[in-house]
Amino acid sequence: MAKKTASKTSRKTAAPRNISASAKPPRERIVDAMMALLEDKPFDEITLREIAATAGVSLGELRGEFGSPLAILSEHVRRIDRAVLSETDEDMAEDPARERLFEILMRRFEAMTPYKAAVRSLTRSAMRNPGLALTLNRFGVQSMQWMLTAADIGSAGPKGMLRAQGLALTFGAVMRTWLNDEDADMAATMAALDRALSRAEHWSVMLDEAFRIPAGACRIASRLRARRRRTGPREDEQPAI
């Protein structure tokens, strides 16, 4: 595919670890602190006091911004969403849907690159903690709804929710390759994503067909009711005397 070129992918440098001295607003420092701590320890071992100290804020300031460590993770995910959505090109509109989605998801991997060590740690924690895994899946589905929207692919209604869930699982599967991909061009990640989207495209077609079945059944039932109104009830439906 023509768009899958190394020139569109550039590795970003890691964020500075001296977070408390940063000129960023407290809310951003708190998110940075959470991701920095994740590089060194599992999610379940990170305390609110550690987050506050690393960010250079008081516990009161931390509570004013976030209610829990999961809320901080949610803000990090939204921050990645905003970074990807702000770079969406209008010139992608003429590309096939799969190409648009490929480009957007690769941009997401690029935006996540400075936090790769933290994401690796979080993934390991989720494997040991089903509750955390379910919460991260919910965050992922919400994000994938935005990625689908950016690619101009339907994400509304039941079908859109199923499509977003499927894409979240697809992205998670490719992320395993990305976590071990140290190539600046992310060639292995690009190849894995291309294969995964090919499989997902097949399932998306089947999903579209599945959603046509109840619609067709409703049309048939409606026509049958209209015909009965014109012709009257069948003999076996006559009321007993």
C-alpha atoms as one frame of an Amber mdcrd trajectory, in Angstrom:
protein
   0.000   0.000   0.000   1.370   3.357  -0.988   0.696   5.066   2.291   2.682
   2.607   4.365   6.037   4.360   4.088   8.677   4.961   6.690   8.668   8.702
   6.051   5.258   9.049   7.736   6.504   7.480  10.966   8.936   9.163  13.333
   9.834   8.078  16.831   9.346  10.735  19.479  11.688  11.309  22.386  10.666
  10.253  25.880   9.156  12.753  28.279  11.470  14.168  30.958  11.388  12.360
  34.303  11.729  15.558  36.392   7.974  16.010  36.234   7.508  18.130  39.361
   9.733  20.869  37.899   7.793  20.954  34.640   5.942  24.107  33.623   2.933
  22.043  32.595  -0.395  22.479  34.407  -0.930  20.180  37.423  -3.384  17.954
  35.527  -0.844  17.177  32.812   1.930  16.627  35.366  -0.250  14.121  37.198
  -0.807  12.103  34.024   2.913  12.250  33.220   3.686  11.101  36.751   1.366
   8.129  36.444   2.966   7.000  33.198   6.477   7.498  34.592   5.681   5.407
  37.676   4.242   2.658  35.496   7.634   2.275  33.845   9.094   1.153  37.171
   6.321  -0.763  38.951   3.006  -2.581  38.406  -0.211  -0.600  38.353  -1.517
  -2.199  41.558   1.543  -1.037  43.515   1.286   2.649  42.592  -0.217   4.767
  45.378  -1.956   8.104  45.182   0.716   9.593  47.456   3.445   8.488  45.027
   1.596  10.027  42.111   1.183  13.322  43.954   4.838  13.418  45.001   6.097
  12.606  41.509   3.862  15.257  39.969   4.811  17.854  42.590   1.236  18.420
  43.749  -0.542  18.002  47.079  -3.021  15.221  47.733  -5.733  17.879  47.738
  -4.698  19.073  44.284  -4.581  15.485  43.048  -8.082  14.801  44.391  -9.334
  17.980  42.773  -8.190  16.721  39.369  -8.790  12.965  39.553 -10.778  10.572
  41.680  -8.608   7.478  41.189  -5.583   6.074  39.331  -7.967   4.656  36.720
  -9.303   8.150  36.094  -5.715   9.261  35.429  -5.266   6.427  32.938  -8.498
   7.443  31.246  -7.168  10.981  30.813  -3.960   9.614  29.299  -6.021   7.650
  26.757  -8.011  10.783  25.894  -4.758  12.691  25.488  -3.597  10.125  22.937
  -6.979  10.390  21.210  -6.615  14.160  20.920  -3.093  13.867  19.535  -4.254
  11.458  16.818  -7.418  13.354  15.940  -5.586  16.669  15.672  -3.385  15.228
  12.905  -6.163  13.833  10.733  -5.614  14.876   7.095  -8.447  16.011   4.873
  -6.629  14.520   1.885  -7.362  11.026   3.241 -11.035  11.435   2.302 -10.485
   9.939  -1.166  -8.640   6.878   0.170 -10.371   3.532   0.763 -11.741   3.087
   4.289  -9.131   0.468   5.174  -6.298   2.798   4.120  -7.727   5.637   6.215
  -8.039   3.397   9.250  -4.532   2.011   8.770  -3.047   5.511   8.712  -4.965
   6.623  11.801  -4.024   3.563  13.847  -0.364   3.925  12.893  -0.527   7.517
  14.120  -1.892   6.170  17.377   1.090   3.850  17.747   3.383   6.806  17.039
   1.685   8.885  19.730   2.047   6.006  22.205   5.741   5.423  21.508   7.127
   7.649  24.313   5.057   5.596  26.779   5.964   2.135  25.494   7.582   0.990
  28.745   4.541   2.157  30.722   2.154   0.441  28.313   4.167  -2.785  28.583
   3.926  -2.638  32.386   0.196  -1.880  32.248  -0.393  -4.792  29.872   1.315
  -7.162  32.289  -0.772  -5.835  35.174  -3.966  -6.323  33.151  -3.061  -9.963
  32.508  -3.072 -10.543  36.282  -6.074  -8.329  37.062  -9.343  -9.115  35.195
 -11.027  -5.987  36.567  -8.264  -3.790  35.201  -8.406  -5.638  31.877 -12.150
  -4.983  31.553 -11.697  -1.300  32.369  -8.897  -0.923  29.835 -11.090  -2.640
  27.257 -13.812  -0.070  27.928 -11.289   2.743  27.438 -10.144   1.057  24.235
 -13.644   0.714  22.793 -14.352   4.395  23.448 -11.110   5.368  21.721 -11.772
   3.106  18.753 -15.150   4.777  18.250 -13.247   8.023  17.732 -10.706   6.344
  15.450 -13.527   4.902  13.333 -15.165   8.319  13.175 -11.888   9.905  12.073
 -11.674   7.294   9.307 -15.273   8.106   8.316 -16.446   4.595   9.217 -19.756
   4.187  11.028 -19.404   3.917  14.824 -22.959   4.701  15.960 -25.628   2.303
  17.179 -25.285  -1.406  18.018 -23.362  -2.185  14.837 -20.960   0.676  15.494
 -20.379  -0.533  19.049 -19.607  -4.057  17.838 -17.292  -2.629  15.193 -15.480
  -0.541  17.858 -15.140  -3.574  20.127 -13.719  -5.625  17.293 -11.276  -2.869
  16.410 -10.209  -2.563  20.060  -9.379  -6.283  20.091  -7.567  -5.951  16.773
  -5.531  -2.996  18.015  -4.692  -4.882  21.218  -3.450  -7.873  19.247  -1.207
  -5.689  17.056   0.030  -3.882  20.154   1.834  -7.069  21.206   3.946  -6.744
  18.056   4.429  -3.006  18.610   5.719  -3.549  22.152   8.598  -5.625  20.767
   9.174  -3.541  17.643  12.327  -1.466  18.168  12.643  -0.413  14.518  12.262
   3.364  14.100  10.146   2.720  10.992   7.890   0.260  12.892   7.940  -2.073
   9.887   6.871  -5.123  11.916   3.984  -3.172  13.450   2.864  -1.943  10.037
   2.890  -5.479   8.628   0.984  -6.860  11.632  -1.604  -4.090  11.404  -2.061
  -4.662   7.678  -2.739  -8.375   8.256  -5.047  -7.670  11.184  -7.110  -5.128
   9.250  -7.432  -7.594   6.389  -8.974 -10.129   8.775 -11.116  -7.446  10.420
 -12.397  -6.344   7.014 -13.715  -9.854   6.434 -15.531  -9.865   9.774 -16.915
  -6.393   9.113 -18.555  -7.661   5.923 -20.077 -10.558   7.866 -21.306  -8.085
  10.506 -22.981  -5.975   7.833 -24.664  -9.088   6.460 -25.809 -10.155   9.935
 -27.448  -6.795  10.546 -29.292  -7.053   7.233 -31.019 -10.274   8.374 -33.261
  -8.744  11.086 -34.010  -5.805   8.811 -35.102  -8.194   6.061 -37.143 -10.253
   8.512 -38.946  -7.104   9.666 -39.798  -6.201   6.065 -41.190  -9.703   5.413
 -43.280  -9.643   8.586 -44.623  -6.208   7.693 -45.625  -7.380   4.214 -47.287
 -10.481   5.649 -49.360  -8.417   8.074 -50.407  -6.061   5.278 -51.458  -8.999
   3.090 -53.529 -10.514   5.869 -55.311  -7.223   6.394 -56.276  -7.247   2.698
 -57.288 -10.912   2.429 -58.618 -11.581   5.914 -57.480 -14.298   8.381 -56.665
 -17.802   7.232 -59.133 -20.629   7.920 -57.023 -21.994  10.735 -57.111 -18.548
  12.366 -60.976 -18.315  12.386 -62.303 -17.922  15.920 -64.005 -20.998  17.377
 -67.846 -20.794  17.884
